[in-house]
């Protein structure tokens, strides 16, 4: 049976087909070839990441870049300098501007990850928790009162016109979400490959559009949380939004293609390619970070009298900007010792000392280069 498309963009799409989709929409040689490439790249990344002694060193930095890219898709832009300065603060509430939105995304990413540990199934509470953090609203699934529509952006002739109207009505959104959640959790009833389920589930979530705001960011957080939930990654370190921000028009065209033409093949190929490309990008970044860390540790051990250099190096690779207070608060070094060591690394060209307000930050130049490239 052909996929039932949305024929009237001004009418709530209450006829959005339930999952699963028909097999002939994904049983395709080109899709399976791309699926194989994506799985191989993701498995290589997984294997490399679990071999790292201090995964926390990578987790903070790479997940922060994912948060930045995903937020940029929603036109929330911040510079790396602003973001790293904000992240080095002890409390997100002390941060202002776009960087604060990015940090909320990262917080939601980790909250979703933590929620799904210990055999917790994906449920409505998972999506609501992620949405509340990323949007900073306290409500949940939108009610029929919320007349949510998606409008054309840009400045073209159709700008401001209704592009899509998601499902609406008493218990309709809840029923659509219930079907999606059942599809994601039940691998016996719906025995699809995990990556195909992720791609199909992401589209379905965006089509349901269950919240007043923040659906795009919540849906992209789901992508990575789902991969960790299913054991394809140990931690949410996949830089998936990098591909989407680089191919933003194709992302929205892919979503629209399913809605308006039932073009599942193009959407699935897009998402599987995103997994392949970003797995390779993340893999390369990890290798670059590790080799740079080893080189810096070797230089410190050879040319300085710094005590516990491994702890110092781990700390400056946890995120690009650090300050004396980080070492004092973690009881790694006393204040004067931490300042002296950081100044030594500045003299060696490893760090760059920057004055911000009444204090100083130390920028890890090589980690900044790797993450910003």
C-alpha positions in Angstrom: 0.0 0.0 0.0 1.5 3.4 -0.9 2.5 5.7 1.9 -0.3 8.2 2.7 1.1 11.6 2.2 0.0 15.0 3.6 -2.2 16.5 1.0 -3.2 19.7 2.8 -0.4 21.6 4.6 -3.0 23.9 6.2 -4.9 21.1 7.9 -3.5 19.1 10.9 -2.0 15.9 9.6 -4.0 13.6 11.9 -3.7 10.9 9.2 0.0 10.7 9.7 0.6 6.9 9.1 1.5 4.9 12.2 4.8 2.9 12.3 6.2 0.7 11.0 6.4 1.8 7.5 5.9 -0.7 4.7 8.9 -2.9 3.9 9.2 -1.8 0.3 9.9 1.7 1.5 13.3 0.7 3.0 14.1 -2.7 1.4 16.3 -1.3 -1.3 19.8 -2.2 -2.4 21.2 1.4 -2.3 19.7 1.8 1.3 21.3 -1.4 2.5 24.7 -0.5 1.0 24.6 2.8 2.7 23.4 1.1 5.9 26.5 -1.2 5.8 28.8 1.8 5.4 27.2 3.6 8.3 27.3 0.6 10.6 31.0 0.0 9.7 32.0 3.6 10.4 30.0 3.7 13.7 31.5 0.4 14.8 35.0 1.7 14.2 34.3 4.8 16.2 32.8 2.7 19.0 35.8 0.5 19.1 38.2 3.4 19.2 36.3 5.3 21.9 36.1 2.3 24.4 39.8 1.9 24.2 40.5 5.4 25.6 41.6 5.3 29.3 40.0 8.7 30.1 36.9 9.0 28.1 35.8 12.0 30.0 38.6 13.9 28.3 36.7 13.5 25.0 33.1 13.4 26.1 32.9 17.0 27.3 34.6 18.5 24.3 32.9 16.6 21.5 29.4 16.7 23.0 29.8 20.4 23.4 30.6 20.7 19.7 27.5 18.6 18.9 25.4 21.0 21.0 26.8 24.0 19.2 26.1 22.5 15.7 22.6 21.4 16.6 21.7 24.8 18.1 23.1 26.5 14.9 20.5 24.5 12.9 17.9 26.5 14.9 19.7 29.7 14.1 21.2 29.9 17.6 24.8 30.9 16.9 27.7 31.4 19.2 31.4 31.6 18.7 33.8 29.0 20.1 35.3 31.6 22.4 31.9 32.5 23.8 30.9 28.9 24.2 34.1 27.7 25.9 34.1 30.7 28.3 30.5 29.9 29.2 31.2 26.2 29.7 34.1 27.1 32.0 31.7 28.8 34.4 30.5 26.7 37.4 26.8 27.4 36.8 24.8 27.7 33.6 22.6 30.4 35.2 25.6 32.7 35.2 25.8 32.6 31.4 23.9 34.9 29.0 23.1 34.9 25.3 23.2 32.1 22.7 25.9 30.2 24.6 23.4 29.6 27.3 21.1 27.9 24.8 23.9 25.7 23.6 24.8 24.6 27.2 21.1 23.7 27.8 21.3 21.5 24.8 24.3 19.8 26.1 22.7 19.4 29.5 19.6 17.9 27.9 21.8 15.5 25.9 23.4 14.1 29.0 20.1 14.1 30.9 18.6 12.0 28.2 21.6 9.7 28.2 21.4 9.3 32.0 17.6 8.6 31.9 18.0 5.7 29.5 20.6 3.9 31.5 19.8 1.0 33.8 17.3 -0.6 31.4 14.9 2.3 31.4 12.8 2.2 28.2 12.2 5.2 26.0 8.9 6.7 27.2 7.0 10.0 27.2 8.8 11.1 30.3 12.1 10.8 28.4 11.0 13.1 25.6 9.4 15.6 28.1 12.5 15.8 30.3 14.8 16.5 27.3 12.3 19.1 25.9 12.0 20.9 29.2 15.8 21.3 29.6 16.5 22.3 26.0 13.5 24.7 25.8 13.4 25.9 29.4 9.6 25.6 29.4 7.8 23.7 32.1 4.9 22.2 30.1 4.8 18.9 28.3 2.9 17.4 25.3 1.1 20.3 23.6 -2.7 20.5 23.9 -5.2 21.1 21.1 -5.2 24.7 22.3 -1.7 25.2 20.9 -2.3 26.1 17.3 1.2 25.0 16.2 2.1 25.3 12.5 5.4 25.2 10.6 6.0 28.2 8.4 8.3 28.8 5.5 11.4 30.7 6.5 13.7 32.9 4.5 12.8 35.9 2.4 11.3 34.2 -0.7 7.8 34.6 -2.1 6.5 31.9 0.2 8.1 33.2 3.4 5.7 33.2 6.3 3.2 30.9 4.6 2.2 27.6 6.3 4.5 24.8 5.3 3.2 22.0 7.5 0.5 21.6 10.2 1.3 18.7 12.6 -1.4 16.5 14.2 -3.8 18.1 16.6 -6.8 17.1 18.7 -7.9 15.4 21.9 -5.5 12.5 22.6 -4.2 12.5 19.0 -0.6 13.6 19.8 -0.4 11.2 22.7 -1.6 8.3 20.6 1.0 9.1 17.8 3.7 9.3 20.4 2.6 6.0 22.0 2.9 4.3 18.6 6.4 5.8 18.0 7.6 4.7 21.5 6.3 1.2 20.9 8.1 1.1 17.6 11.4 2.2 19.2 11.3 -0.1 22.2 9.9 -3.4 20.8 12.6 -5.0 18.6 10.7 -8.3 18.5 7.5 -6.9 17.1 9.5 -4.4 14.9 12.8 -6.1 14.0 14.5 -3.4 12.0 18.1 -2.4 12.1 18.9 0.2 14.8 20.1 2.8 12.4 17.0 2.5 10.2 14.8 2.7 13.4 16.6 5.9 14.4 16.1 7.5 11.0 12.5 6.5 10.8 11.9 7.5 14.4 13.5 10.9 14.0 11.2 11.7 11.0 8.1 10.5 12.9 9.0 12.6 16.0 9.4 15.7 13.8 6.2 15.0 12.0 4.2 14.6 15.3 5.9 17.7 16.6 4.7 17.0 20.1 5.9 20.2 21.8 5.3 23.9 21.4 9.0 24.5 20.7 12.3 22.8 20.7 11.2 19.8 18.7 14.2 19.9 16.3 16.7 20.0 19.1 14.9 17.3 21.1 14.7 15.1 18.0 18.4 15.4 17.4 19.2 14.6 21.0 17.0 11.5 20.6 19.2 10.3 17.7 22.3 10.1 19.8 20.6 8.9 22.9 19.0 6.1 20.9 22.3 4.9 19.6 23.8 4.8 23.1 20.7 3.1 24.4 21.1 0.4 21.8 24.8 -0.1 22.6 26.2 1.3 19.3 28.0 3.9 21.3 29.0 4.0 25.0 28.7 7.7 25.3 26.9 10.5 23.3 30.1 11.6 21.4 28.8 11.3 17.8 29.1 14.7 16.1 25.9 14.0 14.1 24.6 17.6 13.8 27.8 18.6 12.0 26.5 16.8 8.9 23.1 18.4 9.3 24.3 21.9 9.6 26.6 21.4 6.6 23.7 20.0 4.6 20.8 21.9 6.2 18.7 22.4 3.1 18.9 18.6 2.3 17.8 17.9 5.9 14.6 19.9 5.6 14.1 18.7 2.0 14.3 15.1 3.2 11.7 15.6 5.9 9.4 17.4 3.5 9.9 14.7 0.9 8.5 12.0 3.2 5.6 14.3 4.2 4.6 15.5 0.7 5.7 12.6 -1.6 6.3 9.6 0.6 10.0 9.7 -0.4 11.4 7.6 2.4 14.4 6.4 0.4 16.0 9.9 0.1 15.5 10.5 3.8 17.0 7.2 4.9 20.0 7.6 2.6 20.5 11.1 4.0 20.4 10.0 7.6 22.6 6.9 7.0 25.2 9.1 5.2 25.1 11.5 8.2 26.0 8.6 10.5 28.8 7.4 8.2 30.4 10.9 7.7 30.2 12.1 11.2 31.4 8.8 12.6 34.5 9.2 10.5 34.9 12.9 11.6 34.5 12.0 15.2 37.0 9.1 14.9 39.6 11.4 13.3 39.1 14.1 16.0 39.6 11.5 18.7 42.8 10.3 17.2 44.0 13.8 16.8 43.2 14.7 20.4 44.9 11.6 21.8 48.1 12.0 19.8 48.3 15.7 20.8 47.7 14.8 24.4 50.5 12.3 24.3 52.9 14.8 22.7 52.1 17.5 25.3 52.5 15.0 28.2 55.8 13.9 26.8 57.0 17.5 26.5 56.0 18.4 30.1 57.7 15.3 31.5 60.9 16.0 29.6 61.1 19.8 30.1 59.5 20.7 33.5 59.4 19.6 37.1 55.6 19.7 37.2 54.1 17.2 39.6 51.4 14.8 38.5 51.6 16.0 34.9 49.1 13.3 33.7 46.4 15.0 35.9 47.3 18.4 34.6 47.1 17.2 30.9 43.8 15.4 31.5 42.4 18.6 32.9 43.4 20.9 30.1 42.0 18.4 27.6 38.6 18.1 29.3 37.6 21.4 27.6 39.6 24.0 25.7 39.4 26.8 28.4 40.5 26.3 31.9 41.3 28.5 34.9 43.1 28.2 38.2 39.8 27.7 40.1 39.2 24.4 38.3 42.3 22.9 39.9 41.7 24.4 43.3 38.0 23.3 43.4 39.0 19.7 42.3 41.8 19.7 44.9 44.3 18.8 42.2 46.7 21.7 43.1 46.9 24.6 45.5 46.1 28.0 43.9 49.7 29.2 43.6 50.9 25.9 42.2 48.1 25.7 39.7 48.8 29.3 38.5 52.5 28.6 38.2 52.0 25.4 36.2 49.5 27.0 33.8 51.9 29.9 33.3 54.7 27.4 32.5 52.5 25.8 29.9 51.8 29.2 28.5 55.5 29.9 28.2 55.9 26.5 26.4 53.3 27.6 23.8 50.8 24.9 24.9 48.3 27.3 26.4 47.4 30.9 25.7 46.6 33.1 28.7 43.6 35.4 28.1 42.3 38.1 30.4 38.5 38.1 30.8 37.0 40.6 33.2 38.8 40.4 36.5 40.3 36.9 35.8 42.3 34.8 33.4 41.5 31.8 31.3 44.0 29.5 29.7 43.2 28.3 26.2 44.5 24.8 25.0 45.6 25.9 21.5 45.8 22.5 20.0 42.5 21.2 21.4 40.8 24.4 20.2 42.3 23.8 16.7 41.1 20.3 16.6 37.5 21.0 17.7 37.1 24.1 15.6 38.4 22.5 12.3 
